[in-house]
Amino acid sequence: MKIERKYGEIQPGIKWGPFTMRLPGVHLKLTPSQHIQGGLLLLATCGSITPLMMTYFEVSFEVAWTVSLVMLFWVLAQTVLFGDIYAAGAITPALPLTLVYMNTLAPGIDAVQGMIALFLVVIALFLFFGLTKLGERFNNMVPVALKAGIIMGAAIAAFQSEINRLPSMPYSLITSWVIVLVLLFSIPFSKLPDTRSKIMMGSNALLLSLLVAGGVGFFTGEMTFQMEWGFFVPPIAETMSTLSIWAVGIPSWEVFLAVFPIALVVYVLAFGDLVIAHTLLKGADKARQDEKIDINPTRSHFVLAARNAAQLMTAGPLLWIHGPIWTGVQVFLIERYKKGRNVMESIYDGPMNFYIMAIPLGLLLPVIAIIMPIFPVALSVSLLLTGFACAYVAMSLVKSNISRGVVLAIGMLTATYGPVWGIGVGIALYILLIGRHGEKVEESLGVETEEEKKEEAAS
């Protein structure tokens, strides 16, 4: 029996501690039209790191796929079990930097312990900043140029990885890149009339790019599809004995010290995701008065700590960290939410319906056979979008040419040698070239420059 929400109130649920459980069909309305699209998109994107896990962790496809399915459960749990407001995802900008660190470790047990250490430090940071509520203060303490440089490092690392991947699948990758960049970022495309087909293509840009690239890959011979029938049975025992912290053990202090700078970068990126999500949901809150949107950064910190700890304890580490928001999906769901209660009854309905079929679909061998050859393209598109978005965000944060030069230097060092070099040299460059009050001066110069541009345009 569906429990109805009173006008202007928070969607009802079952309170437990700081969290609220909302059950599909009871507290949340099921919308089958979103199940297949969301499930396939989530599987293709999450599964895209499966080949990387096989390489770095030296595990079989079955083990890597099992870990991905466990991740999908905890992604769905953010909405259903913990009751957080956002469409859950991973901290994608951290993935390129994580891969830079992975390249310094021997594949197998060393790489697994490195990721376990990173998970544990990130969990500790989420708990610390959640309990003390010092997250915003810490984020404000980090100079803008240094944050922009770290973000630029993620962009450069992402672009480098995809340029290196291009010779292996040129036709498929270029096709997917062109489609997703045009549909999401093209100014000429955005100026076209808002027809139904344009809106559909824009809202399904990632899925469309994967489908077309799959067709191109099939006809050019870059992809081979071999159908299988039956059900996938997750090898839980093998997964636990290979990747779990219970089997691998606690990493040494040297490993924890090595990952600490990376963990700080991951936290800064995660906090940035929370700020972006908060901004997006404020717009949704203004559009709908029938539901109160419950935004609670402290709860979000606890949810992220719980999701990452649960991932580590139930299956082992991934190559990316659980994050608060999948930005592309969040934007898509908010646009549907703004259309009214008849389209999406509650803000919580969106993520639940989009994610709920991912695991059942991921247990079907025919589905796995179809999407598995597309994994490299899905990973490539994810990293390309990450790099593109990180690059323009990084450059938009700073106002002067000096800061842009510092940002690029930090980014190159971070992408090439890792966050330790990027942060260390970045602090020195910030002190020498910008200084304590340099960013305030830049802001005033930036305002004057904009006013001058307006005056020049008017004349």
Secondary structure as GFF3:
##gff-version 3
##sequence-region A 1 459
A	DSSP	beta_strand	14	16	.	.	.	ID=ss1
A	DSSP	beta_strand	19	21	.	.	.	ID=ss2
A	DSSP	three_ten_helix	32	34	.	.	.	ID=ss3
A	DSSP	alpha_helix	35	46	.	.	.	ID=ss4
A	DSSP	three_ten_helix	47	49	.	.	.	ID=ss5
A	DSSP	alpha_helix	50	57	.	.	.	ID=ss6
A	DSSP	alpha_helix	61	80	.	.	.	ID=ss7
A	DSSP	beta_strand	89	90	.	.	.	ID=ss8
A	DSSP	alpha_helix	94	102	.	.	.	ID=ss9
A	DSSP	alpha_helix	109	132	.	.	.	ID=ss10
A	DSSP	alpha_helix	135	141	.	.	.	ID=ss11
A	DSSP	alpha_helix	144	165	.	.	.	ID=ss12
A	DSSP	three_ten_helix	166	168	.	.	.	ID=ss13
A	DSSP	alpha_helix	170	185	.	.	.	ID=ss14
A	DSSP	alpha_helix	187	190	.	.	.	ID=ss15
A	DSSP	alpha_helix	196	203	.	.	.	ID=ss16
A	DSSP	alpha_helix	205	220	.	.	.	ID=ss17
A	DSSP	alpha_helix	236	243	.	.	.	ID=ss18
A	DSSP	alpha_helix	245	248	.	.	.	ID=ss19
A	DSSP	alpha_helix	253	287	.	.	.	ID=ss20
A	DSSP	alpha_helix	297	314	.	.	.	ID=ss21
A	DSSP	beta_strand	322	323	.	.	.	ID=ss22
A	DSSP	alpha_helix	327	337	.	.	.	ID=ss23
A	DSSP	alpha_helix	349	355	.	.	.	ID=ss24
A	DSSP	alpha_helix	358	362	.	.	.	ID=ss25
A	DSSP	alpha_helix	365	371	.	.	.	ID=ss26
A	DSSP	three_ten_helix	372	374	.	.	.	ID=ss27
A	DSSP	alpha_helix	375	397	.	.	.	ID=ss28
A	DSSP	alpha_helix	401	417	.	.	.	ID=ss29
A	DSSP	alpha_helix	419	429	.	.	.	ID=ss30
A	DSSP	pi_helix	430	434	.	.	.	ID=ss31
A	DSSP	alpha_helix	438	458	.	.	.	ID=ss32
###
